[in-house]
Amino acid sequence: MSPENVQEAEQYGGQQSRGIVEFAAETHRPESREKVVAFKFGGTSLLGAKRMLHAAELVRQATRTSRVAVVVSAMKGVTDQLLALARLVDCGNLAEAKRKADSLLRLHADVLFELELDELDHQRVWQDLRLLGRDLLHEVSSPVRAGNEARHDSLASFGERFSARLFAAALDACDVSAVPVTSSEFVLTCDTFRDAKPDMEETRRRGRDVLQPLLESGLVPVVTGFVGATRDGRVTTLGRNSSDYSGAIIAHVVDADELVIWTDVDGVYTANPNESSEARLLHQLSYEEAHALASAGAKVLHAEVLPLAAETEMVVWVRNTFNPEFRGTRIGPSVGQLGHENSQRGAA
């Protein structure tokens, strides 16, 4: 195992409901650190140094009671920039592609500077980012081959790879020992680029070999979401908006008791709260209820998350990174009259 090998609201939260520490005490066994939780952070939660440090503090608090594995998206907007860069390469506009690649490296370098690490750590992480930037430039400088979807996936993977390196540094800044891990080391997929399907049995076997030693040694693995690889080592992606699915895959690999999807809303709603004034927050759902909502068109989670969670009866939480004191939505095995409880809340 080699961890991420680099060759390749100013005030958050409020005083609503229970605090993150109280939540952790309720949901984790205090007598043991064997409980495992997987955190997945979306791109909005990681947009810039301040948000990364805020998310890192949520992880730090969770490590008091649990072993924690983290899955990260690219910073918001970065994947779109990388795909635009890929289109420039396809058109043969390599000069502009190189300029955009340099701009992406500078964007992440600015975040590193704002993390305000000590000089030694800053230089170490900067060297890693520079090597990633070099690899990105190499990708856009390679001979153009028509219809090269493999290149598109390889380029798209850089957002998560930059993000994992920076978030591991943010955790270190919060006194949490962390190591970035490239998911393409163990997430084995088919070769349907841009929408690759993982081989879960092989992914679980490989992933345990990579992640379990890190967790057992007290490290927090920071794993790239969205990314896998074919059996012959070509980088693939699991499709747009698949980082929730990546979170579920990693949670499955490490036998997590819970998967927490950290996002920018308070939980799962009956409708899009930005579009409907009648949207109600659902505090608790069974897998079946969540699936029914998704089938009816509600934006709940990636379609593959719930079946994977139900397989091991893993509890899934949808919570707001910027309002961590709020409990969020719990999705899990039926625990008696969940639908009745939600209907009563809605009528209140």
N, C-alpha and C positions, 0 to 999 in steps of 0.2 A: 504494500500500500504506500502510495505517496500522496499526501494531501495536495491541495490545489498546486499542481506543478506548473510553474509559470512559464514553462516552455510552451507549452501550448498557448394658525393658532399658536403663537409663541408660547403660550401657557397651555400645557397639555392637561386634559382631564378636568375634573371638577369634583365635587363631593356628592356624587350620585351613587346610590346603592352601596355595595361593599368594595373595599379597597383590594388591590391586587394581592397584598399579603394575606388578608383575611380569606380571599378566594382560594389562595394556595393552601392555607391551613385546612380549609374545608375539603378540598378535593384531593389532597395528597395524604398518604399515611405518614404521620409525624414520627413514628417509631422506626422508619426505615427509609434509606435513600435509594432503595431498589426500584421505586416507581419511576417510570420513564414518561416524559412528555415531549411531544414534537411541536415546535413553534414554526409557523410559516408566515413570513412577512411579505406583503405585496410591495409593488414599486412605489406607491404613494407613501407607504410607511418608511421608506428608505431614501426619500428624496432629499439628499443633502446631509451634512455632518450632524446638524442639530437633531434631525429626526432619527438618524442612525444611533446616536448616543441615547436618545430617549428609548428606542426599541431595545438597545443593549441593556438598559437599566431594567426593563421588564424581564429579560432573560436572567440577569443577575439575581433578581428577587426570586425567580422560580428555582434557581440552582440551590437555594437554601433548603429545599425539601425534596428535590427531584434531580434525576439525571436528565439533561436537556439536549436534544438535537434540534438544530435550526435549519430551515430551508428558506432560501432567499430568491426573490425575483430580481431582475435588473431594475435599476432606478427608473422611475416613471419617465417614459418618453425615449429611453435609450434603445429599446428593441426596434421601435419605429425608425430611429436614425440608422441603425445597423441594416435594416432591410432596405432603406433608401440607398444606403451605401452599396449594397449588393446589386441593386438595379443599375447604379452607375457603372459598376464593373461589367455587368452584362452588356451595357451599351458601349463599352470600350472607353469610357471617360475616366481613365485611371488617375489623371492628375487631380480631378475633383474628388474622386474616391479617397485618394491619399490625404487630401486636405481635410476631409471629413473625419478620417481615421485619426489624424493628429488632433482635431478638435475634441473628439471623444476621449482621447487620452488626457488632454488638458482638463476636461470636465471632471474626470475622476481624480486627477492630481489636485485640483482645487478642493475637492472634498477631503482628501488626505491632509492637506495643509490646515483645513478648518477643524480637523480632529484634534489638533494641537498635541500630538504625541511627543514623547521625549526624543531627543535628536537621534539616538541609536535606533529606536523603533521606527521613526519616520524614514530614516535612510533605508532600513531593511524593507519596509513596505513599498517605498518609492522604487526600489530596485525591482521588486516583483511587478509593480504596475508597468514599469518601463519595458520589462521583458514581455508582458502581455501586449503592450502597445506595439512592440517589434513584431510579435507574431501576427497581430492584426494587419500591420502594414505588409507583411509577407503574403498574407491571404489575398489582399487586394492587388498585389503586384504580380501574382501568378498568371500564367497564360490563360486567356479567356476561352472557356469551352461552352458552346451553346447549350442551353437547357441544363446547366449544372446546378441542380437543386441541392446536391451535397454541399456545394460551396455556400449556398444560402444558409443552410443549417449551421455550418461551421462558423460563418460570420455572425449569425444571430446569437450564438452561444456566448459571445464575448461579454454581453451585458451582465449576465449572471456571474461570469468568472471575475469580472471587475468588482461586482457587488459583493461577492463572497469574500474577496480579499479585504475589501474595506470594512465590511461588517465584522470580520474576525478582529481587525485592528481596533474597531470601536469597542468590542467586548474586552479586549486586552486593556484598553484605556479605562474600563470600568472594573478592572481587577478580576476579570473572568478569563481563565485560560482557554483559548479557542484555537482551532485550526481549520483553515478553509479546505474543502474537499470537492473535487470535481465529480459530479454524478456520472459523467461518462465513463468513469473508472469501473462502475459496477451496474449501472442501469442498462441492461442489454435489451435492444429493440430490434424490430424488423427494419428493413431498408426503405420504408415508405417515408421519405424525407418530408418535413414540415408537418407530418401527422403520424409519427412513428408509434407503434404499439409495443409496450414492454413485455418481455418474457418474465412474468412475475416469479416463477419458481427459481430461475437462474439468477434473477436480480436479487432476490432475497438471500440466496446462498452467498453470492459475491458481496452483497452489501453488508451482511453480518460480519464477514471477514474484515471489511474495511472499517466499519463504524463501531462494532462492539468493543474492540480494544481501546478505542478513544474514549468511549463512555466509561469503561471500567477504570481507566486511568484518571478520571476526573476532568477530562477535556470536553469542551463543547464543540462538536463538529458543525461547521457552517457549510451546508451543502448547496450546490447550485441547483435551483429548480429548472424545469423546462427542458433539460438536456439529458440525452442518453448517447448510446453508440451502438453500431452494428457489431456483429461478431468479429468482423475484420477491422474494427477500430475506427470506422468513419463516424464522425459526430452527427447525431440526429437531434431533432427537437420533437416534443410531444404535441405540438400544435399551439396556436395562440391561446392565451388565457388558461394555460394548463398548469400553472404553478400550484394551484390548490391540489390538483391531482398528484403533482410531484410531492407535495407535503404528505399526502395520504400514502404514497409509495414508501417514503422514508419512514413514516410512522409504522407502517406494516413491517418494514425490514427490521426495525429495532424493537418490535413488540411493544410499542407505546401504548400506555393506558389511555392517553388522551392526545388528540390533535387539536391545537388551537390555531385557527385561521385568523390572523391579525390583519384587519382591513381598516377602511375609513368610514364605516357605518357601525351603528350600535348592535347590529345582529341581522337576523333574517326577518324580512317584512312580508306582509301579504301582497304588497305591490311595491313598485319603485317609489320610495318616499320623495324623490325629486320630481315625480310626475303626478302623484296622486296624494291629495290631502287626506284621503281616507285610508292610506296605508297604515297598517298596525304592526307593531313589533311583536314577534312571537318569541316568548321567553324559553319555551321548551317544545321540542318536536321529537317524535319517534322517527326512525329511518323511513317508515312507511309514509308518515305524514309529510316529511320533507320530500320524498320521491313524488308524492301526489302533487305537491306544490310545483315542483320542477316540471312535471308532465303537463301541468296547466299553464305553463309559460312563465312562472315566476323565476327570477334569477336567484337561485339558492346557492348551489355549488357546482363545480364541474361534475358532469354526469357520472364519472367513474369513481368519485370520492365515496359516495354512500355505499355502493356494493362492497367496496374494499373495507370500509369501516365496519359494516355489518358482519362481514366474514369473521372478525375477531371480537365483535361487540365493543369496539373501540368508541369512546365518546368523542364527538367532534363539537368544539365550541367555535362560534363566530363572534369575534369581539372587536372593539374599536381601539386601535392603537392610541388614538388621541383622547380617548375617554376610558382609560383602563380600569377606573373604579367601577364602571358599569359592568354588570354580570354578563351581558350578551345573550346569545341563543345557544342552548344546549341541544344537541342532536344525538340520540342514542337509543338503546333498547327501550321498549315501552316500559314505563314505570307508573302505570295506573292513572287513568283519567287525565292524560296529558291534553287531549283535545278539549275536555271540559274546562281545565284550568286556563287554557289559552282563550276560550270563548268568554269566560268570566272576566279575564283581564281586559278583553276587547270591549266588553259591555260597561266596564267601570268608568 
